Amino acid sequence: MVETSTEEKETKGENKLNSKNLMKDILYAAVKGIGGFGLEAFADLKIEGKENVPIIGKAILTTVSENAMRDMAIISQVSGRRIHFMVYHKLMKHQLYGPVLKTLGMFRSTLDKDDTIPIDKVFHYLNETGDLVAMTPESKLTPEVQVKAMAGIIKFAVAAMAPIIPIAIYTEKAKILNLIDTTGIRVKIGTPLKVEKRLSRPKYRDERYELAADIIKIIDSLRVHPETEQE
């Protein structure tokens, strides 16, 4: 019996990994394509500011999410590149959604302050592969918790030297084929924000939280509110 050399084993391992990654890329592209078609055909999806998402290089995309699953599908349309989402850990444990989301390159949020696995994932995608990562506090959280979550995103941005890109997702009245009334989905992508390194230090905590509150305000200002639309 001829033993397989270490080099041959490594080559086979790399081939399997490449094949696995290729399948994930194909699945992601398929789901994104189907989702994009549905959003454009039935929700009149319109995206403004795509030029603010880098064609190459890392960045953190963020919004204040009203519907995590919907907003993941929408944010995936803002770039031709693959976007890795940090998803609420309970959603990743869902028997139906969990395996699908994992296959699509999503990863869970932290379970507690000692859980470093998701943190390692963020830095892997940003620093090792130079990808796009999306982290979005939910609108159902209190304003204080939203600011705290955004302050955590700022610390990731500083550590990875990645810009933060604010994104607003909102709805307005629209028509499909100028005939059918529908609720149109609108996306506005803001200018990338570069974060000062010093803001990750404990003594600048208050300034970090102030910036977090400002980012949430920027996201809100990008939206067209009903009262503004009527004027």
C-alpha positions as CSV (number, residue, x, y, z in Angstrom):
1,M,0.0,0.0,0.0
2,V,1.4,3.4,-1.0
3,E,1.0,6.0,1.7
4,T,-0.3,9.4,0.8
5,S,2.4,12.0,1.3
6,T,1.9,15.0,3.5
7,E,2.0,17.3,0.5
8,E,-0.7,15.3,-1.3
9,K,-2.9,15.4,1.9
10,E,-2.5,19.1,2.1
11,T,-3.4,19.6,-1.6
12,K,-6.5,17.4,-1.1
13,G,-7.5,19.4,2.0
14,E,-7.0,22.7,0.1
15,N,-9.1,21.4,-2.8
16,K,-11.9,20.4,-0.5
17,L,-11.8,23.8,1.2
18,N,-11.8,25.6,-2.2
19,S,-14.7,23.5,-3.4
20,K,-16.7,24.2,-0.2
21,N,-16.0,27.9,-0.5
22,L,-17.1,27.8,-4.1
23,M,-20.3,26.2,-3.2
24,K,-21.0,28.8,-0.6
25,D,-20.3,31.5,-3.1
26,I,-22.6,30.0,-5.6
27,L,-25.4,29.6,-3.0
28,Y,-24.9,33.2,-1.8
29,A,-25.1,34.5,-5.4
30,A,-28.2,32.4,-6.0
31,V,-30.0,33.6,-2.9
32,K,-28.9,37.2,-3.5
33,G,-30.1,37.0,-7.1
34,I,-33.5,35.6,-6.2
35,G,-33.9,38.0,-3.3
36,G,-32.9,41.0,-5.5
37,F,-35.4,40.0,-8.2
38,G,-38.2,39.7,-5.6
39,L,-37.4,43.0,-3.9
40,E,-37.2,44.9,-7.2
41,A,-40.3,43.2,-8.7
42,F,-42.6,43.3,-5.7
43,A,-41.2,46.0,-3.4
44,D,-39.8,48.5,-6.0
45,L,-36.4,48.4,-4.3
46,K,-34.3,51.5,-5.0
47,I,-30.8,52.0,-3.7
48,E,-29.0,55.4,-3.6
49,G,-25.3,55.8,-2.8
50,K,-23.8,52.5,-4.0
51,E,-20.6,54.3,-4.8
52,N,-20.0,54.7,-1.1
53,V,-19.5,51.0,-0.7
54,P,-15.8,50.1,-1.6
55,I,-15.2,47.9,-4.6
56,I,-12.2,46.4,-2.8
57,G,-11.1,46.5,0.8
58,K,-12.8,46.2,4.2
59,A,-15.6,48.1,5.7
60,I,-18.3,47.8,8.3
61,L,-21.9,48.4,7.1
62,T,-24.5,49.4,9.7
63,T,-28.1,50.4,10.1
64,V,-30.7,50.3,12.8
65,S,-32.7,47.2,11.8
66,E,-36.4,47.0,12.0
67,N,-36.5,43.5,10.6
68,A,-33.3,41.5,10.7
69,M,-34.1,38.9,8.0
70,R,-35.5,41.5,5.6
71,D,-32.7,43.9,6.1
72,M,-30.0,41.3,5.5
73,A,-31.6,40.5,2.2
74,I,-31.7,44.3,1.4
75,I,-28.2,45.1,2.5
76,S,-26.8,42.2,0.4
77,Q,-28.0,44.1,-2.7
78,V,-25.9,47.2,-2.0
79,S,-22.7,45.6,-3.4
80,G,-21.7,43.0,-5.9
81,R,-19.4,41.7,-3.2
82,R,-20.2,39.2,-0.5
83,I,-21.3,40.7,2.8
84,H,-20.9,38.8,6.1
85,F,-23.6,39.5,8.6
86,M,-23.3,39.2,12.4
87,V,-26.7,37.7,13.3
88,Y,-28.4,37.6,16.7
89,H,-27.3,34.3,18.2
90,K,-30.8,33.0,18.9
91,L,-31.6,33.3,15.2
92,M,-28.5,31.2,14.3
93,K,-29.8,28.5,16.6
94,H,-33.1,28.3,14.7
95,Q,-33.6,24.8,13.2
96,L,-34.6,26.1,9.8
97,Y,-32.8,29.5,9.4
98,G,-29.6,28.7,11.3
99,P,-28.0,26.2,8.9
100,V,-29.0,28.3,5.9
101,L,-27.6,31.5,7.3
102,K,-24.4,29.8,8.3
103,T,-23.9,28.4,4.8
104,L,-24.4,31.9,3.4
105,G,-21.5,33.2,5.5
106,M,-23.5,34.7,8.4
107,F,-22.2,34.3,11.9
108,R,-23.7,34.7,15.4
109,S,-23.4,37.5,17.8
110,T,-21.6,37.1,21.2
111,L,-23.3,35.1,23.9
112,D,-21.6,37.0,26.7
113,K,-18.6,39.1,27.5
114,D,-16.3,36.1,27.5
115,D,-17.4,34.8,24.1
116,T,-14.7,35.7,21.6
117,I,-15.6,33.4,18.7
118,P,-17.8,36.1,16.9
119,I,-15.1,38.7,17.6
120,D,-12.5,36.5,15.9
121,K,-14.8,36.0,13.0
122,V,-15.2,39.8,12.5
123,F,-11.4,40.3,12.4
124,H,-11.0,37.3,10.1
125,Y,-13.3,38.8,7.6
126,L,-12.0,42.3,7.9
127,N,-8.3,41.9,8.3
128,E,-7.5,38.5,6.8
129,T,-9.8,38.5,3.8
130,G,-10.5,42.2,3.5
131,D,-14.3,41.7,3.2
132,L,-17.4,43.6,4.1
133,V,-19.1,42.9,7.4
134,A,-22.5,44.1,8.5
135,M,-23.5,44.6,12.1
136,T,-26.9,46.2,12.8
137,P,-28.5,47.1,16.2
138,E,-32.2,46.4,16.2
139,S,-34.8,49.2,16.4
140,K,-36.7,47.3,19.1
141,L,-33.8,47.9,21.5
142,T,-33.9,50.9,23.8
143,P,-32.0,54.0,22.6
144,E,-29.4,53.4,25.3
145,V,-28.8,49.8,24.2
146,Q,-28.6,50.9,20.5
147,V,-25.9,53.4,21.4
148,K,-24.0,50.8,23.4
149,A,-24.2,48.4,20.5
150,M,-23.0,51.1,18.0
151,A,-20.2,52.0,20.4
152,G,-19.1,48.3,20.2
153,I,-19.1,48.5,16.4
154,I,-16.9,51.6,16.7
155,K,-14.4,49.6,18.7
156,F,-14.3,46.9,15.9
157,A,-13.8,49.7,13.3
158,V,-10.8,51.1,15.3
159,A,-9.2,47.7,15.9
160,A,-9.5,46.7,12.2
161,M,-8.9,50.2,10.8
162,A,-12.1,49.9,8.8
163,P,-14.5,52.7,7.9
164,I,-18.1,52.5,9.1
165,I,-20.8,53.0,6.4
166,P,-24.2,54.1,7.7
167,I,-27.2,52.8,5.8
168,A,-30.8,53.8,6.1
169,I,-33.6,51.5,5.1
170,Y,-37.2,52.9,4.9
171,T,-40.4,52.5,3.0
172,E,-42.6,54.9,1.0
173,K,-45.6,54.6,-1.3
174,A,-44.8,53.3,-4.8
175,K,-46.4,51.7,-7.9
176,I,-45.3,48.6,-9.8
177,L,-45.5,49.2,-13.5
178,N,-47.2,52.5,-12.7
179,L,-50.3,50.5,-12.0
180,I,-50.2,48.5,-8.7
181,D,-49.9,50.3,-5.4
182,T,-47.2,48.9,-3.2
183,T,-44.9,49.7,-0.3
184,G,-41.6,50.6,-1.9
185,I,-38.3,49.9,-0.1
186,R,-35.7,52.6,-0.3
187,V,-32.0,52.4,0.7
188,K,-29.7,55.3,1.2
189,I,-26.0,54.7,1.8
190,G,-24.1,57.4,3.6
191,T,-20.5,58.6,3.3
192,P,-17.9,56.2,4.9
193,L,-16.9,57.4,8.4
194,K,-13.3,57.0,9.5
195,V,-12.9,56.5,13.2
196,E,-10.1,57.9,15.3
197,K,-7.9,55.3,16.9
198,R,-8.0,57.0,20.3
199,L,-11.7,56.3,20.7
200,S,-11.1,52.7,21.6
201,R,-9.3,53.8,24.8
202,P,-11.2,53.6,28.1
203,K,-10.6,57.3,28.8
204,Y,-12.4,58.3,25.6
205,R,-15.5,56.2,26.4
206,D,-17.8,59.2,26.5
207,E,-16.6,60.5,23.1
208,R,-17.1,57.0,21.7
209,Y,-20.6,56.9,22.9
210,E,-21.3,60.4,21.5
211,L,-20.0,59.3,18.1
212,A,-22.3,56.2,18.4
213,A,-25.3,58.4,19.0
214,D,-24.3,60.6,16.1
215,I,-24.0,57.6,13.7
216,I,-27.6,56.6,14.7
217,K,-28.7,60.2,14.0
218,I,-27.0,60.1,10.6
219,I,-28.8,56.9,9.8
220,D,-32.1,58.5,10.8
221,S,-31.3,61.6,8.8
222,L,-30.8,59.6,5.6
223,R,-34.4,58.3,5.8
224,V,-37.3,60.2,4.2
225,H,-39.9,60.5,6.9
226,P,-43.6,60.6,6.0
227,E,-44.0,64.2,7.2
228,T,-41.0,65.3,5.1
229,E,-42.4,63.5,2.0
230,Q,-45.7,65.4,2.3
231,E,-44.1,68.9,2.4
